[in-house]
Amino acid sequence: MLTAYCLDGGDLVLTHYRMLENQPHMRARSGPEDEIAFECEGGGNLPACRAQHMHRGRLRFADDATIRTTWTMFDAGEAVEEVTLVLERDPDQGLPPYR
């Protein structure tokens, strides 16, 4: 899995690459200050949003060293699976905080 983030005008967007051989394009939506929520707007090899694909993504900045990512898979227009991954910085690396 690979997710590429970039700006489209003033909007934060992403393309999510997975083994499903489609590439959902998502745009950030307004939300809480410590969270970025994305919603699918179509994508490559995704002729209809009814095909199985990653439809939602959410990044939550839990603290200065932790990001929780949650991804929601859709199939036939319905949410069928949700996966949460936790990204934590190694405090011994001396890196700046996420926020």
C-alpha angles and dihedrals in degrees: 000000000000129000122195119199126198143148121265102194102307095337128097110229136174141198115213116207118198141158089265086085094236129104113215115203114214133188125209117249130203115273146133118333093250095049141066115199122194130197127196118254098178129285151193117314087005105111093168130019086230091077116092109278145134102273105173136032130184130188116195120188098216094180139330092292104032135071120182114203121195122190125191120205118208128199125179089358095303133104106251105166140016124196126188123200124188120213115196129181119229104244090212092064095073093224122158118260120272092242 
